[in-house]
Amino acid sequence: MSDITIPTIALTVQPGDRVFDAESGLTLLEALRRAGVLTHACDGGAGCTDACHVFVTEGRKSLSKTTREENERLDAIVGVGAKSRLACRAVLGDQPVTVEMPSFA
C-alpha cells in the first residue's frame, strides 16, 4: 500500500460558482470531465478545438504555458479572448483555478 498523496487544487467553474477538487498535473479537460462539467467525446488531442475552449479567469499562471499549436487552434475559434485556453492542453499546477464555460458550450 502506497502513502503517495496527489496534491489537489480548487477548481471553480463559472457560471454557478461550482467548486471541485482537482488533481494537480491533470489537464483541465480531464478535471472538468471528472467533475461532470464537460462531457463531450474528445481524445484530448486538440482536434475538436471549440468544444475544449474555456476562459481562465483566475489562476492562469498556475497552468502550463500555451504552446504554439494551442495558439494556432485558438486562432481558428470564434469568440476567443486573452483568457482563452483549450482545456485539453492546459495542465493544472499547484494554485486554484477559475474557469468560465462559454455560453455556447
C-alpha positions in Angstrom: 0.0 0.0 0.0 1.4 3.4 -1.0 1.3 6.6 1.0 1.7 8.8 -2.0 -0.7 11.7 -1.9 -1.6 13.5 -5.1 -1.9 17.2 -4.5 -5.3 18.8 -5.3 -6.3 22.4 -6.1 -9.7 24.1 -6.0 -11.2 24.3 -9.5 -14.0 26.8 -9.7 -16.4 26.6 -12.6 -18.5 29.6 -13.7 -21.3 30.3 -14.1 -22.6 28.9 -10.9 -19.6 29.1 -8.6 -19.2 25.3 -8.5 -16.0 24.3 -6.7 -14.3 20.9 -7.2 -11.1 19.3 -6.0 -8.9 18.7 -9.0 -5.6 16.8 -9.1 -2.5 18.8 -10.0 -1.0 17.5 -13.2 -4.3 16.8 -14.9 -5.4 18.6 -17.9 -8.3 21.0 -17.4 -10.3 18.7 -19.7 -9.8 15.7 -17.5 -10.5 17.6 -14.4 -13.7 19.0 -15.9 -14.7 15.6 -17.1 -14.2 14.1 -13.6 -16.3 16.9 -12.1 -19.1 16.1 -14.6 -18.9 19.6 -16.1 -17.6 18.7 -19.6 -18.9 15.6 -21.2 -18.1 15.8 -24.9 -16.3 12.9 -26.6 -12.8 14.2 -27.2 -9.5 12.4 -27.3 -7.7 15.4 -25.8 -5.7 15.9 -28.9 -6.8 19.5 -29.7 -8.7 18.3 -32.8 -12.1 19.5 -31.9 -11.0 23.0 -30.8 -14.1 24.9 -29.8 -15.5 22.1 -27.6 -12.5 22.4 -25.3 -12.5 26.2 -25.3 -12.7 27.8 -21.8 -11.9 31.2 -20.3 -9.5 31.1 -17.4 -10.5 34.0 -15.2 -8.2 33.3 -12.2 -5.1 31.2 -11.7 -3.9 31.4 -15.3 -0.2 31.5 -14.3 -0.6 28.2 -12.5 -1.4 26.4 -15.7 1.1 25.1 -18.2 2.3 27.5 -20.8 0.3 28.0 -24.0 2.0 26.2 -26.9 2.3 27.4 -30.5 -0.1 24.6 -31.5 -2.7 25.6 -29.0 -2.4 29.3 -30.1 -2.9 28.2 -33.7 -6.0 26.2 -32.7 -7.4 29.1 -30.7 -7.0 31.4 -33.7 -9.5 29.3 -35.5 -12.2 29.6 -32.9 -14.8 32.4 -32.8 -15.1 34.3 -29.5 -11.6 33.7 -28.3 -10.1 36.3 -25.9 -7.0 36.9 -23.9 -8.2 34.5 -21.2 -8.9 31.6 -23.6 -7.4 28.2 -23.3 -8.1 24.8 -24.7 -9.0 22.6 -21.7 -7.2 19.6 -23.4 -3.9 21.5 -23.5 -3.9 23.4 -20.1 -2.3 21.3 -17.3 -3.2 22.2 -13.8 -0.4 23.4 -11.5 -0.5 23.9 -7.7 -2.7 27.0 -7.4 -6.5 27.4 -7.5 -8.0 28.0 -11.0 -11.3 29.5 -12.0 -12.7 28.8 -15.5 -15.8 30.2 -17.2 -17.5 27.9 -19.6 -18.5 29.7 -22.8 -22.3 30.1 -23.1 -22.3 28.2 -26.3 -20.5 25.1 -24.8 
